[in-house]
Amino acid sequence: MRKPIIAGNWKLHKTVEESRQLIKALAEGLKDVTDVEIVVAPVFTSLESVVAAAKGSPIAIAAQNCYPAPSGAFTGEVSPALLKDVGCIGAIVGHSERRQLFGESNAFINNKVQALLAADLRAIFCIGETLDERESGRMYDILTMQVKEGLAGLTPEQMAKVVVAYEPVWAIGTGKTASNEEAEEAHAFIRGLLQGNFNEKVAENTPILYGGSVKPGNVDGLMAQEDIDGVLVGGASLVAEDFIRIVRFERTEPAQH
Ligand code: 13P
C-alpha cells in the first residue's frame, strides 16, 4: 500500500512571518496525523523559519525548485546540498509554471532530479499537458516524453525517492479540476509508463499525486481513485483550514476498474 502524500505548494506567497503563522496553524491542526505524509513547500526565504516551526510536527518541508549543481558560479541559484542544509526533505521540480515561464526543458528537469537524488533528497517531479495538447490528442505523447526524458538514467532503486505529480496545466489555478475519471485515467497511464520505463515494482511503489484546483470539496473523490496517491495543492494550501481538511480527506474504498 502506498501511504497518501498531501503536499502544499505555496508558490510565490507569504513573508517569513506569514509563513511562520501558517506553519504553526498547520502543525497544531495536524499534530495527531500519522497515516498521511504531509509536505509543504514555502519560498526559499522562508524555508529555515518554516523548518524550525514545523519541528516535532508530522509536516516535512520541501523547496519549490533547485539548481542541478552542488555549488559554483551560478548567480541566483540554490543547490540541493543547501536545501538539505536548512532541513528540506527535497524539492518540487518540473512544475508547469517553471516549464512555461522559465522555459525549463525535460533534460534540464532531469538534471535537477538527478542532483536531488545525488544529495539523498526526494524529487517531487511534476508533469502534465496543456489544454491545447489535450484537445489536439497529444496528451499521452506529452506525458510519455515528460516521463521518459525527465526520469532518464535513473535506476529502479533511485525511483524510491521520486514522487510523480500529475498536474494538467489547464486545471492549475483555474478552479477547473480534472474530473475524478479524467485524473484516474491519466494516473493509470502514468503508472503504466513507470512500468515500461522501469519495472512492475517501481510502478507499484511510486506515489503519483494529482494537482490542479484541489480543494476541500473535491479531494475526497480524487483520493478515492485507485491510482491517485495524494495531491499537490496550490491556492488551498495557503489557507490553514482548507489544507487541514484536505489532509484529513475522507477515506473510501478505491473505485474498481
Ligand atoms: P492550484 O491548486 O492553485 O490550482 O495549484 C496547483 C499547483 O500548481 C500545485 O503545484
Residues whose N, C-alpha, C, O or C-beta is under 5 A from the ligand:
A	BS01	13P	N9 A171 I172 G173 T174 G211 G212 S213 V214 L232 V233 G234 G235 A236
